[in-house]
Amino acid sequence: MKVRRVVTGHDRSGKAVFASDTLVDGHTLELFPGSEFHRLWGGDRTPAFPDDGSEPRHTTYFPPVNGFRFGLFTLAPQSQAAPSIDDLPRAQAELEAKLPGLAGHMEPDGDGMHTTATIDFEIVLDGEVDLELDDGASVHLRAGDCVVQNGTRHAWHNRGSTPVRLALFVVGAQHAKVAPR
């Protein structure tokens, strides 16, 4: 899916202008079939207005302290087939190439649990999803529901039969138990 991204800015005289209007491709991954990640905007430093509409430099999926990210992600139903064990190294390389640093935050047992040094603001746009915390507590979320994730260990589970889409804004924050990566 392509997402239209309209960016405003200012011209040399200070007048508000539409600085860019582009379509942003999502990243699909063999390791997460049916899932899609849209990296819509981000920066690795305290924000400043980019009047020309150029996106601030950022490299990793999750931001460092003072950095930020804005995007969408689509989570496929858990029933969707994952890559075979023979294709796993190639799928992991693809994940690192398209979403740098994401895999490093995922716990190795494959249940989706992860912790980041970020504050995440999420809203469910379409579908239903379960958000699980480290003690097994879970909440079921539907379209329109919002989450403020404060650096907690968590996993997303789509136990339904259709994809779920979420919008997210992520801010890098100091975290006593998670070192920035």
C-alpha positions in Angstrom: 0.0 0.0 0.0 1.2 3.5 -0.8 0.5 6.2 1.8 0.2 9.8 0.7 2.4 12.1 2.7 1.8 15.9 2.5 4.4 18.0 4.2 4.1 21.8 4.9 6.9 24.3 5.3 7.7 27.9 4.7 9.1 29.8 1.7 11.9 32.3 2.0 9.4 35.1 3.0 7.9 33.0 5.8 4.7 32.2 4.0 3.2 28.7 4.7 3.6 26.4 1.7 3.0 22.8 0.7 6.7 21.7 0.6 6.1 18.1 -0.7 3.3 15.8 -1.7 4.5 12.2 -2.2 3.5 8.6 -2.0 5.5 6.5 0.5 5.9 2.8 -0.1 5.5 0.4 2.8 8.1 -2.3 3.6 6.8 -5.8 3.4 9.0 -8.6 5.0 9.3 -12.3 4.3 9.9 -12.8 8.0 6.5 -11.3 8.8 4.2 -12.3 5.9 1.2 -10.0 5.4 2.7 -7.3 7.7 3.6 -3.9 6.3 5.6 -1.0 7.9 5.4 2.6 6.6 8.2 4.8 7.8 6.4 8.2 7.2 8.7 10.6 9.0 11.4 10.7 11.6 14.5 12.3 13.0 17.4 11.4 15.3 17.6 14.9 17.0 15.3 17.3 18.6 12.9 18.5 15.9 13.4 21.7 14.0 11.1 22.8 11.2 12.3 21.6 7.8 10.8 24.4 5.8 11.8 22.8 2.5 9.8 19.7 3.4 12.9 17.4 3.5 12.7 14.6 5.9 15.2 14.8 8.8 18.0 12.2 8.8 17.2 9.0 10.6 18.6 5.5 10.3 17.2 3.0 12.7 13.6 1.8 13.1 13.4 3.0 16.7 14.7 6.5 17.6 17.5 7.5 19.9 16.8 9.8 22.9 15.4 13.0 21.5 14.6 11.3 18.2 11.2 10.5 16.8 9.3 8.4 14.3 5.9 8.6 12.7 4.5 5.7 10.7 2.0 3.0 10.2 2.2 -0.8 10.6 0.0 -3.6 9.5 0.0 -6.8 11.5 -1.1 -9.9 9.7 -3.1 -12.6 11.4 -1.0 -15.0 13.4 -2.3 -17.8 11.2 -0.3 -16.5 8.2 2.6 -18.7 7.3 6.1 -17.6 8.3 9.2 -18.3 6.1 10.7 -21.8 6.2 13.7 -22.5 8.4 15.8 -22.6 5.2 14.8 -19.1 4.2 15.2 -17.7 7.8 18.7 -16.1 7.3 17.6 -14.3 4.1 14.4 -13.1 5.8 16.4 -11.8 8.8 18.8 -10.0 6.5 15.8 -8.4 4.7 14.4 -7.3 8.1 17.6 -5.6 9.0 18.0 -3.9 5.6 14.5 -2.5 5.5 13.9 -1.8 9.3 17.3 -1.4 10.8 17.6 -2.3 14.5 14.0 -3.7 14.8 15.2 -7.3 15.1 17.7 -6.4 17.8 14.8 -5.4 20.1 12.9 -8.6 19.6 13.3 -11.4 22.1 14.8 -14.5 20.6 12.0 -16.9 21.5 9.8 -15.5 18.7 6.7 -14.6 20.7 7.0 -11.0 19.7 8.0 -9.6 23.1 10.2 -6.6 23.0 11.2 -3.5 25.0 12.4 -0.2 23.6 13.7 3.1 25.1 10.7 4.9 23.6 7.3 6.4 24.4 4.9 5.2 21.8 1.6 6.7 20.9 -0.6 4.3 18.9 -4.1 4.3 17.4 -5.8 1.3 15.9 -7.1 2.4 12.5 -8.5 -0.9 11.2 -9.1 -4.4 12.7 -8.6 -5.7 16.2 -5.4 -6.6 18.1 -4.3 -7.8 21.5 -1.6 -6.0 23.4 0.2 -8.3 25.8 2.5 -7.1 28.7 5.3 -9.1 30.3 3.2 -10.6 33.0 0.7 -12.0 30.5 -1.9 -9.2 31.1 -3.6 -8.4 27.8 -6.0 -5.9 26.4 -8.1 -6.3 23.3 -8.1 -3.2 21.1 -10.4 -2.2 18.3 -10.4 0.6 15.6 -10.3 4.0 17.3 -8.6 2.7 20.5 -5.4 4.5 21.5 -2.4 3.3 23.5 0.4 5.2 25.2 3.2 2.7 25.6 5.8 3.9 28.2 8.8 1.7 27.5 7.1 -1.5 28.7 7.9 -5.0 27.6 5.1 -6.0 25.3 3.9 -7.9 22.2 1.2 -7.4 19.6 -1.0 -10.4 18.6 -3.5 -10.4 15.8 -5.6 -13.5 16.6 -8.2 -12.6 14.1 -8.5 -13.5 10.4 -7.9 -10.0 8.9 -4.9 -7.6 9.1 -4.9 -4.9 11.7 -3.4 -1.4 10.9 -2.1 1.0 13.5 -0.7 4.5 13.3 2.2 5.3 15.6 4.3 8.2 16.8 7.4 7.1 18.7 9.7 9.3 20.8 13.1 8.2 22.1 13.3 8.5 25.9 15.6 7.8 28.8 14.9 4.3 30.0 16.6 2.9 33.2 16.4 -0.7 32.0 16.9 -0.4 28.2 20.1 1.0 26.7 19.6 3.0 23.5 20.7 1.0 20.4 
